Amino acid sequence: MTESTRVALVLPIPKLVGSFAACVAVVAEERRYLGLVHGRSEGETREFIESVWSDGGQVMLAIDGDLVVGWCSTIPQTSEGFTHLAHIGMGILPEYRGQGLGRRLIDNALGWAWNAEYERLELSVFTDNEVAVHLYRSVGFVEEGVRRRARKLDGQYKDITFMAIFRPDLEQNPPSA
Ligand SMILES: CC(C)(COP(=O)(O)OP(=O)(O)OC[C@H]1O[C@@H](n2cnc3c(N)ncnc32)[C@H](O)[C@@H]1OP(=O)(O)O)[C@@H](O)C(=O)NCCC(=O)NCCS
């Protein structure tokens, strides 16, 4: 059995919150892939999950036993005029990457979001994160623009690419402006 075939996708339950916080911390502390460079505490992680749920979004966890090895959050916008869209964020522990788990998580998030009747999903990704950009393009996200030198960390700049995808029925038949 490979590492990825052991992995299940589940909604957060209380006993997984600490492991979820630890998983985010590992990816954040790589300082390469996320805007976040430090993890959140267990309490902050619980509050994050509850706030996403109360706004009508979803947090999906990838678990290997009781170890959270990845996540994908679908975070709704709540301001009036923007409630048709949600923002995607995801990450996977280094040893679980490159085995199809990212694709499983993003496919799950798209299916969930379209079923929940969101119309547009957005994300931002460091432009040099070729694996993530490739994955997002492959499921239909389209680049909308680049913020140049948008982050300066450890003396190094990174550009940020904005990507978005529309619900398939809207892409075929765009509503009138
Ligand atoms: C980006 C990330 C979520 C992708 O998930 P993953 O499980 O590693 O990717 P998958 O195994 O599902 O592969 C997705 C695609 O990327 C390709 N890919 C995966 N790893 C790769 C690598 N190291 N080099 C080149 N291509 C790679 C796969 O071949 C696949 O494409 P294909 O189906 O056309 O062959 C994951 O690598 C990760 O968590 N990275 C660090 C955190 C991060 O970047 N988060 C996103 C911030 S916007």
The ligand as an ORCA input file, in Angstrom:
! r2SCAN-3c Opt
* xyz 0 1
  C       0.528     21.818     -4.415
  C       0.045     20.515     -3.763
  C      -1.251     20.776     -2.994
  C      -0.219     19.500     -4.900
  O      -0.637     18.280     -4.329
  P       0.122     16.907     -4.672
  O      -0.561     15.829     -3.958
  O       1.583     17.093     -4.418
  O      -0.095     16.814     -6.236
  P      -0.670     15.552     -7.034
  O       0.140     14.349     -6.688
  O      -2.137     15.468     -6.880
  O      -0.273     15.963     -8.523
  C      -0.938     16.988     -9.173
  C      -0.245     17.232    -10.490
  O       1.042     17.815    -10.263
  C       2.053     16.977    -10.824
  N       3.159     16.939     -9.875
  C       3.097     16.531     -8.589
  N       4.296     16.664     -8.017
  C       5.141     17.147     -8.968
  C       6.517     17.507     -8.995
  N       7.276     17.405     -7.898
  N       7.023     18.009    -10.138
  C       6.260     18.130    -11.237
  N       4.928     17.825    -11.272
  C       4.392     17.332    -10.163
  C       1.414     15.620    -10.967
  O       2.045     14.878    -12.013
  C       0.007     15.956    -11.283
  O      -0.152     16.338    -12.628
  P      -0.687     15.317    -13.748
  O      -1.975     14.746    -13.188
  O      -0.883     16.205    -14.931
  O       0.368     14.280    -13.902
  C       1.127     19.915     -2.814
  O       2.271     19.604     -3.560
  C       1.491     20.828     -1.660
  O       0.866     20.790     -0.619
  N       2.509     21.664     -1.852
  C       2.977     22.559     -0.783
  C       1.882     23.508     -0.304
  C       1.263     24.260     -1.454
  O       1.916     24.556     -2.438
  N      -0.022     24.585     -1.293
  C      -0.730     25.342     -2.309
  C      -0.562     26.798     -2.054
  S      -1.470     27.764     -3.263
*
